[in-house]
Amino acid sequence: MSSLSIGLVYETFETYPRRSDEPLDAHVEFEPESTIEALESAIRWLGHRPKRLGSPLALLEALGSVRPGSSRDASRGGVLDVDAVLNLAEGLGGRNREAWAPVLLEMAGTPTLGSDALTLSLTLDKAWANRWARAAGIRVAAQTCLASGEEARDAALPADFPLFVKPRWEGTAKGIRATSKVMDRDALVREVEHIRSVYGQPALVEAFVPGAEYTVTLVGNDPVRALPVVQRALEIETGIGLHALEGPGAPSGTLRYEISGELDKDLEERLASLGRRVFEAFECRDFARADFRLDADGEPIFLEINPLPTFATDGTFAILAELEGVSLDEMLARCVSSGLERLGLERDQELGL
């Protein structure tokens, strides 16, 4: 197997200058330097060569410097001089921000690891994603979209209180706080108006799902493999996922949490099956993470699927590496290798894919 040049498109916390009018968690989806280093290490573990390409804006600048009429194949790997690109870039602002890099890479004719622009945009818009999941026969919470506090004052509600309010197109728990769980109409109006004024988008208002929360990590293609299901801790007072309340702007002091419910073999198999169904319904590629909560009857309810999950060294992939008794290099290499195999650039059956 020949050594490949694998580009990395990404943003760190320092990529975009902070604006005074941004919410505190505006940049929370970007990666620390340690994540980029971990992916470089995994690429080298596979025997390939990582190449940092930087952010989508850097990618745009690089592609814009190519003179009209010049060949994409002027050098090995095209104008970017890479054989493929692993995209982790989230973009900044708008519901198509995750599509910035994949669209540019598609225009450049560069093979890309991970899901394409359409899948990324569709899954980022939580209202559309829930509609798509429901059409695929997957249970979702009763919900509606409200554009302002004024609209929330008189709108028909999707369910009885408590309700849960979050931005319509954000990820990594952006816009979620302890008051996102609302118990009456006045609280609903305040939270919807907060989403409109601070995040500049409609609010997704849905029935609060009270049970345990789980995440299913998926790697590979045809068939996709579900890795061990991970249960998430819930903050005791609100029942909101602890991970959602620990970001920038969180109240000082230690949050009290619990891990409720029991993840038995039957439930894990059901969640894994649902995760694979969601992955296929959205035509995800190579890797993704799907989240579910149990309703009052113990039935799994789809929350979201993230085809652009974090590869942070303290995140889910690190937990899964420990559970499976493998190095983080090997765990992240599975994600890279699944994309290379799909593209016909590598065939390695020793990674458990």
N, C-alpha and C positions, 0 to 999 in steps of 0.2 A: 504494500500500500504506500503510495507516494505521499509526501508531506504536503498539506494544503495550507494556504494562507487564509485565515478566518478573520474577517473584519468585525469589530465591535462598534455598534452605534449606541450611544448611551448619554445620560445626563447625570452629573453629580449635583450635590447641593450647591455647588459654586457656579454652575453653568449659566444661570440666568440672574441678572441683578434683581435684588428684591425691590418691590415698589411699596411705598408707604400705604397704599390703599388695598393691599392684598390681605387676605385672611392669614392668620398665623400658620395654618397648615397648608398653604398654597404649594409648597415645595416638598411636602412629605413623601411623595411618590418617587422622588429621585434617589439615587444610590450613593452610598459612601464609597470612597476609594477602595475599601476592602472588598467590595462586591466585584469590582472590575478586576482586581488582582486575583480573586478566587476563580473567575471565569477564564482568565488568562492561564492560570495554573491547570485548570481542567482541560483546556485546549491543548496545552503542552503534554498533559498526561496521555492524550490520545495520539501524540506524535505529530501534532500540527503546530502551526505558527500563528499566534494572535497578532492582530494589527489594530491599534486604536484609530478609529475614524472620527470619534467625537460625537457631537450632538447632531440632530437633524439640520440645524442651521449651518454647522460645519460641513455636513454632507451636501447641502444645497450649494454652498460656496464652491466646494470641490467640483461638483458636477457643472456648475455655471461657468467654470473656467475653461471647459472643453469647447474648442472652437466649433461652430456649426459646420457640419459636413465631415468632421473627423470621425474615424472609425471607432466604434466601441471596443473593437478587438485589437487596438493598436499595441497593447501589451498583454501579457498573460494575466487573465482575470479581468480584462476590460479596463475601463477608465479609472476604476478605483484600485486596480492591481491587487485584487483579492479573488479567491475562488468562490467564496460565499460570505454572507454577513449574518451575524447573530444580532438581532435588534432587541434592545431593552428600553428604547427611548419612549417616554411618556408624552412628550410635547408639553405645551403650556397654554391653557385656555381653549375653550370650545369643545364640543363633543366629537370632533374629528381629529383631536390632537394626537391620539395614539396612532393615527394613520399617516402622519407626516413622513416618517422614515420609510415605511413599506411602499408608499406611492413613489417616492424619489428613487428607491432601489428598483422598483418595477420599471420606471422610466429609463433607468440606466441599464436595464437588462441584467441585473446582478442577482444571482440566486440568494434567497433569503431564508434563514431558519426562523421558525415560529409562524404564527398565523398571519394572514394577509390583512390588508387595510380594511376590507369590508367587514370581516369578522371582528376586528378590533373596534371599529366604530359602533357596530351593532351591539356588542356586548357592553361597551362603556355606557350607552344609553340604557339605564336600568328599566325604564318603562317599555321600550321596544324589546329588550331582552326577555322580560317577563312575558310579554305578548307572544314572542317566538317560542319560548319554553312551553307555555300553555298550549300552543298549537301542536307541539310535539307530544302532548299528553303528560306533561310533567307538572305537578301541582305547584302553584305559586300562591302567595298571600293575596287576599282581596285588596285592591289598590285603586288609586286615582292620582292624577297630576293636578296640582294647583299652582297657579302662576303668581299669586300675591296674597298677602294677608287679607285684603279686601275680598278677594274671591273666596278665601277660606271661611269667611264669616258666614256665608249663606249656602255654601256648596253642600250637595248631598254627600254623605260620608260612605266610604266603602265597607265599613264595619262599625261595630260598637267600640267605644273606648275601652282599653288604651289603644292608641294608634302610634305608629312610628313614622317620623318625618326625616327625610334625608335628601340631599341634592339628587336631581334626576340623572346627571351624567358626571359622576366622580368615582374614584376608586380609593383604595387604601383607607377606608373609613373617613375620608375627608368630609367635613361638615357634620359629623356625628358627635354629639355631646350628651351629657346626662339628661338634659331637658329635651332631647329628641323623642323620648317616649312621653307622649302627652295624654293627660287624663281627662281633659275637658276642651270645650270649644275655644275658650280664651287662650289656653296654652297652644292649641293648634294654630290659631291666627298668629301668635307671636313667632312660632317656629317657622311657619311658611314664609312670613315676612323676613325673618332672619336669612333664610336661604336665598330669597330674591335679592335682598339688599347686599349681602356679603358675598355671595357666590355668583350672582348674576344669572340665575337660571331657575326654572320651575322646581318645585318640591315634589318628590314622590311620597305620597301618603299611603300607608298600607296598614293592614291589621297587624298588631304586634304578635309575633309568634313566640309563645312563652317557654318552649322546651330547650333542651340541650342543643348546642351548636357544634357542627362538624365541618371539617374541610377535607376534600378529596383531591389529591394531587394526581395528575394524569400525565403519562409520558409515552410517546411512541405513536405509531400509525398502523392501521389495518393489520392487527387490532391494536387499539390503544390499551395500555396497561394502567390499572388503578393501583397506586402505591398504598401502604397502610393508612387507614383513616385516622386523622388526628382530631381529638376533641378539644374545643376551645373553652377557656375559663370564662365565666360570666361574673360581672360585677354584682354583688349581692343585692344592693338596694334597688337598682334599676332593672337587673336582668339583661343588660346590654353586654355584648362581648367585651371583655376586658381590653383586648387589643385596640378596640375602637375608642377607648377613653383614655389611653395612655400617651397620646400624641401631643404635639405643641398646643399650648393653651389649656392643658388638663389642670385641674385643681391641684394645689400642693398637698402633700401628704400621701400616705400609702392607701391605695384602693383595696377594699376587702373583696375577695372573690371566692367562688366555689366552682367545682366541676361536678355538675349534677348528672344524674342518669347513668346508665350502664351501656357501654359499647360492647355488646355481645357479638358472636359470630354472625348471627342472622342479620342484625342491623348493619354490621359492617359490609356484608355482601349486598344488601339492598342499596346502601349508600354508594358502594363502588359501581353497581349496575346503573344507578341514576347518573353518577358522574360520567360514565362512558356514554350514556344516551345524550346527555347535554353536550358533551364534547363533539359528538357526531352531528347533533342537530345544528350546531353553530359552525360546523365544518372547520373546527380548530385543527391546528397542525402542531405536531411535535411535543408540545407541553402546554399545560394549563392547570388551573386550580378552581374547583367548584365548591361553593359553600351552601350548606343546608342547615335548617333548624327543624326541630320536631314540634308539631302542634300539640294541642291539649290531649289528643288521642294517640300521640306517639308516632304520627305519620310524618315523614320527611317533607319539608317545604323548601323549594328552591329559593335561594337568596340571590346568588350571582355566580357567574363564571368569569374568571380572569385569565385570558390567554396571554397576558403579559405579567406573570407573577414575579415577585422579587426573588432574586437569587442571593440575598443577603446572607452573610455567614452566621447570623443568629436567627434565621428565618426557618420556614417549614422544611426546605430541602436539607438544612443542617440537622433538624430533628429527625427527618426520615433516614438520613445517613446513619445516625446513631442507632435508630431502631433496627435498621437492616444490617448493621455491623460492617459498614463500608466507609471509606474515606469520603470527605466532601468532594474531592477531585473526581472520584468515580461517580458519585451521585450526579454532579453537574455534567459530567461527561456523557451520561445517558441522554440528557436533553440535547446536547450538541450532536451526539451520534445519531439520534433519531431523525434529526433534520437532514444530516448529511446522507443518511441511508435513503430517506425519501427522495432526495435530489439525485440519487445515483452516484454520489461522490465517495461513499464509504459503505462497506459491508462488514460489520463486526458483530459476530453473534456471541461474544463473550461478556456483554454488558447486561444480559438479562432482558433484552428488549424483544 
